[in-house]
Amino acid sequence: MVNDEWKIKSFFASKSRRVGLPTNSDYRNLNLIIMNIDRLKKKRQKNVQEQNTLKKHTIYNEAIFWKKNTVPNVLRKLLITKGINTDLGIFLNYEQDYPGISTDEGIVLTVDRKFFKFEMDLNTDRTKLVEFYSLKDITADIEIIKSKKGTGATWGWLALEVLDEINSA
């Protein structure tokens, strides 16, 4: 196949992107991109640009998922008391009730471009804080490089791009 076919213009990277469902004028482009993402996922050997496109697509989908399916109120309130604006930030690697971990843990990327890792236990219906373990600024630990040899953009760079795109919409 021609390499140009695999160059995907990410729908989520366009300046006109809005959080939520696309407008009617965007629908045709979205279907084409979804089709290309599905093809790209099935491709066995991917170049760096294709790998970065899939990584960014995954980060974007997770961020949008937690924007639409809001995180528990008790978590949101706790982060606000710590000075973190959860409305403009995005949640990444957020896991609930995963075996062997706290009931809620993950990373929140703030509008100030800082990464915070949090760990806490909530009750079963996620309305009360049982125990708060940590909220740590891990920005210094996250590799943020636009073009790293052999891997392209790092996870941290792609997450920052997604944050900017979601907040500019």
C-alpha positions as CSV (number, residue, x, y, z in Angstrom):
1,M,0.0,0.0,0.0
2,V,1.1,3.5,-0.6
3,N,2.6,5.2,2.5
4,D,0.4,8.3,2.0
5,E,-2.7,6.2,2.7
6,W,-1.4,5.7,6.2
7,K,-0.8,9.4,6.9
8,I,-3.8,10.2,9.0
9,K,-4.8,13.7,9.6
10,S,-6.1,13.4,13.1
11,F,-9.6,14.6,13.5
12,F,-8.9,15.5,17.1
13,A,-5.9,17.6,16.1
14,S,-7.9,20.0,13.9
15,K,-8.5,23.5,15.2
16,S,-12.2,23.1,14.7
17,R,-12.5,20.0,17.0
18,R,-15.2,20.2,19.6
19,V,-15.5,17.9,22.6
20,G,-18.3,15.5,22.1
21,L,-20.0,14.4,18.9
22,P,-19.0,16.0,15.5
23,T,-21.2,18.3,13.6
24,N,-22.8,17.1,10.3
25,S,-20.1,18.7,8.3
26,D,-17.5,16.8,10.3
27,Y,-19.2,13.4,10.0
28,R,-17.7,12.4,6.7
29,N,-14.2,13.3,7.7
30,L,-14.7,11.5,11.1
31,N,-15.8,8.3,9.3
32,L,-12.7,8.4,7.1
33,I,-10.4,8.9,10.1
34,I,-12.1,6.1,12.1
35,M,-11.7,3.8,9.1
36,N,-8.0,4.7,8.8
37,I,-7.4,4.3,12.5
38,D,-9.0,0.8,12.3
39,R,-6.8,-0.1,9.4
40,L,-3.7,1.3,11.1
41,K,-4.4,-0.8,14.2
42,K,-4.4,-3.9,12.0
43,K,-1.2,-3.0,10.3
44,R,1.6,-5.2,11.5
45,Q,4.6,-2.9,11.1
46,K,4.1,0.7,11.7
47,N,6.5,3.6,11.2
48,V,7.1,6.1,14.0
49,Q,4.4,8.6,12.8
50,E,1.8,5.8,12.7
51,Q,2.7,4.6,16.2
52,N,2.5,8.2,17.5
53,T,-0.9,8.6,15.8
54,L,-2.2,5.5,17.6
55,K,-0.8,6.6,20.9
56,K,-2.3,10.0,20.6
57,H,-5.6,8.5,19.6
58,T,-5.6,6.4,22.7
59,I,-4.7,9.3,25.0
60,Y,-7.4,11.4,23.4
61,N,-10.1,8.7,23.8
62,E,-9.3,8.2,27.5
63,A,-9.3,12.0,28.1
64,I,-12.7,12.4,26.4
65,F,-14.1,9.3,28.2
66,W,-13.3,10.9,31.6
67,K,-14.7,14.3,30.4
68,K,-18.0,12.7,29.4
69,N,-18.2,10.2,32.3
70,T,-17.2,12.4,35.1
71,V,-14.8,11.2,37.7
72,P,-16.3,10.8,41.2
73,N,-17.3,14.0,42.9
74,V,-15.2,13.3,46.0
75,L,-12.1,13.0,43.8
76,R,-12.9,16.2,41.9
77,K,-13.5,18.1,45.2
78,L,-10.2,16.7,46.8
79,L,-8.2,17.8,43.7
80,I,-9.8,21.3,43.8
81,T,-8.8,21.7,47.4
82,K,-5.3,20.9,46.4
83,G,-5.4,23.7,43.7
84,I,-6.0,21.5,40.7
85,N,-8.6,22.7,38.2
86,T,-10.3,19.5,37.1
87,D,-12.5,21.2,34.5
88,L,-9.6,22.2,32.3
89,G,-7.4,19.3,33.1
90,I,-7.5,15.7,31.7
91,F,-7.4,12.4,33.5
92,L,-5.0,9.8,32.2
93,N,-4.2,6.2,33.2
94,Y,-7.2,6.5,35.7
95,E,-8.1,3.1,37.1
96,Q,-10.9,2.1,39.4
97,D,-11.0,-1.1,41.4
98,Y,-8.1,-2.7,39.6
99,P,-6.9,-5.8,41.5
100,G,-3.9,-5.1,43.7
101,I,-4.1,-1.3,43.7
102,S,-6.0,1.5,45.5
103,T,-9.6,1.8,44.5
104,D,-8.8,5.0,42.5
105,E,-5.5,5.9,41.1
106,G,-4.2,7.7,38.0
107,I,-2.7,10.9,36.6
108,V,-4.3,14.3,36.1
109,L,-2.7,16.7,33.7
110,T,-3.5,20.2,34.6
111,V,-4.0,23.3,32.5
112,D,-0.7,24.5,34.0
113,R,0.9,21.6,32.1
114,K,1.8,19.6,35.3
115,F,1.3,15.9,35.8
116,F,0.0,14.8,39.2
117,K,-0.3,11.1,40.3
118,F,-3.0,10.4,42.8
119,E,-3.9,7.4,44.9
120,M,-6.9,7.0,47.2
121,D,-9.5,4.6,48.4
122,L,-13.2,5.5,48.0
123,N,-16.2,3.6,49.3
124,T,-18.0,1.2,46.9
125,D,-20.4,3.7,45.6
126,R,-17.6,6.3,45.2
127,T,-19.3,9.0,47.3
128,K,-16.9,9.1,50.3
129,L,-13.1,9.2,50.7
130,V,-12.0,6.2,52.8
131,E,-8.3,6.9,52.7
132,F,-6.1,9.4,50.8
133,Y,-2.6,8.0,50.0
134,S,-0.9,10.5,47.8
135,L,-1.0,13.4,45.4
136,K,2.5,13.8,43.9
137,D,3.8,16.2,41.2
138,I,5.5,13.8,38.7
139,T,6.1,16.4,36.0
140,A,9.9,16.1,36.4
141,D,9.6,12.3,35.9
142,I,7.6,12.5,32.7
143,E,9.6,12.6,29.5
144,I,8.3,15.4,27.3
145,I,10.1,15.4,24.0
146,K,8.6,16.3,20.6
147,S,10.9,14.1,18.5
148,K,12.9,11.4,20.2
149,K,15.1,9.3,17.9
150,G,13.4,6.0,17.1
151,T,10.2,6.7,19.0
152,G,9.0,10.1,17.9
153,A,7.0,12.1,20.3
154,T,6.9,10.8,23.9
155,W,3.8,10.0,25.9
156,G,4.1,13.2,27.8
157,W,4.4,15.3,24.7
158,L,1.3,13.6,23.2
159,A,-0.6,14.1,26.4
160,L,0.2,17.8,26.4
161,E,-0.9,18.1,22.7
162,V,-4.2,16.4,23.6
163,L,-4.7,18.8,26.6
164,D,-4.2,21.8,24.4
165,E,-6.5,20.5,21.7
166,I,-9.3,19.7,24.1
167,N,-9.1,23.1,25.8
168,S,-8.8,25.0,22.6
169,A,-12.0,23.5,21.2
